Amino acid sequence: MGDFDLFKTNEEHEELRAAVRSVAEDKIAPHAAEVDETSSFPQDALDALVATDFHAAHISEDYEGVGADALATCVIIEEVARVCASSSLIPAVNKLGTMPLILGASEEVKQRYLPPVARGEAMFSYGLSEREAGSDTAAMRTLATPKGDDWVLSGQKSWITNAGVSEYYTVLAVTDPEGRRGRNISAFVVHADDAGFTLGEPERKLGIKGSPTRELFFDDVAIPGDRMVGAPGEGLKIALRTLDHTRVTIGAQAVGIAQGALDHAVAYVKERKQFGKAIADFQGIQFMLADMAMKLETARQMVYVAAAKSERGDDDLAFYGAAAKCYASDAAMEITTDAVQLLGGAGYVKDFPLERMMRDAKITQIYEGTNQIQRMVMARQLLK
């Protein structure tokens, strides 16, 4: 009959979940409302995650990391997002920023940049989008002009998560303006203190307010040639392969937010009394909860299967990564909206975390490729 453990997370994954949940409940959850209210970076969460090696667990032991597999990384992100979506962007974006290096960089570049991230001394952000090149990544205008063995970077990037707190940035730029579209882009590592590199004001956002989102500006920033990630012209290919892997982590984040909302909603309906009984006794409420839990479990299974494919580097990862991210984020939006409804007036006020979770869920449908783009990715795989 074969091995039926295929569809079970192993014991290590569940021990990891318990460990992360404990850190999240003790050290991250108590600050979540204030982080959202004041739009301040969750430093307490970063400290707690670094202390437990959950901040960049995906980095392999070869680079001083703990070598968590793709599913373990998703479990970490999910459990942090369950209490604070802003904080879950610490492990998620550390993976996003470093994944181009892991996939495409020379050994020398990996040895230089991955260990400080693994040790918790630096965070890594990812600079792909521009004001006029969001979904249409190949239309980017940021330019890297050769100067001897080095490069001079000019242009801007938009919507950069954790900008200002990250030490390093993987930045995509056009290196061959006359070259073939999409094949003329290269990736570079930019340092926070590079001369000519500045940041825009933090964006004022609907959700994930504790994670700073800012523009990056490059005013003739000199980049040494040994900071290129991969070969010239390979940048966009590496960037898109990166997203195949990291979209799965956004699915995990969506699952975590939805789980947090469902947990609060279930607890509330058991306590809240109307018409002389707990509202959990009403079938209308029970059916809503059942639908929420069913969608959540579907999303979780899709994310975990996609994570397993990410770990193995399966050929069909592009489809599964897009499907998991798209389905899980849509489910999170529905589940958080329903959770707010189940709490009624209490769901709409900041005394309860549900309205924050609903606001935080929205971005999961937008970043790392809008869900419209995910559907294009899926269709393209089907029609190949």
Stockholm file with secondary structure:
# STOCKHOLM 1.0

chainA/1-384         MGDFDLFKTNEEHEELRAAVRSVAEDKIAPHAAEVDETSSFPQDALDALVATDFHAAHISEDYEGVGADALATCVIIEEVARVCASSSLIPAVNKLGTMPLILGASEEVKQRYLPPVARGEAMFSYGLSEREAGSDTAAMRTLATPKGDDWVLSGQKSWITNAGVSEYYTVLAVTDPEGRRGRNISAFVVHADDAGFTLGEPERKLGIKGSPTRELFFDDVAIPGDRMVGAPGEGLKIALRTLDHTRVTIGAQAVGIAQGALDHAVAYVKERKQFGKAIADFQGIQFMLADMAMKLETARQMVYVAAAKSERGDDDLAFYGAAAKCYASDAAMEITTDAVQLLGGAGYVKDFPLERMMRDAKITQIYEGTNQIQRMVMARQLLK
#=GR chainA/1-384 SS CCCGGGGSCCHHHHHHHHHHHHHIIIIIHHHHHHHHHHTCCCHHHHHHHHHTTCSSTTSCGGGTSCCCCHHHHHHHHHHHHTTCHHHHHHHHHHHHHHHHHHHHCCHHHHHHHHHHHHTTSCCEEEECCBTTBSSCGGGCCCEEEEETTEEEEEEEEEEEETTTTCSEEEEEEESCTTSCTTSSEEEEEEETTCTTEEECCCCCCSSCTTSCEEEEEEEEEEECGGGEESSTTCHHHHHHHHHHHHHHHHHHHHHHHHHHHHHHHHHHHHHCEETTEEGGGSHHHHHHHHHHHHHHHHHHHHHHHHHHHHHHTCTTHHHHHHHHHHHHHHHHHHHHHHHHHHHTHHHHSTTSTHHHHHHHHHHTTTSSSCHHHHHHHHHHHHHC
#=GC SS_cons         CCCGGGGSCCHHHHHHHHHHHHHIIIIIHHHHHHHHHHTCCCHHHHHHHHHTTCSSTTSCGGGTSCCCCHHHHHHHHHHHHTTCHHHHHHHHHHHHHHHHHHHHCCHHHHHHHHHHHHTTSCCEEEECCBTTBSSCGGGCCCEEEEETTEEEEEEEEEEEETTTTCSEEEEEEESCTTSCTTSSEEEEEEETTCTTEEECCCCCCSSCTTSCEEEEEEEEEEECGGGEESSTTCHHHHHHHHHHHHHHHHHHHHHHHHHHHHHHHHHHHHHCEETTEEGGGSHHHHHHHHHHHHHHHHHHHHHHHHHHHHHHTCTTHHHHHHHHHHHHHHHHHHHHHHHHHHHTHHHHSTTSTHHHHHHHHHHTTTSSSCHHHHHHHHHHHHHC
//
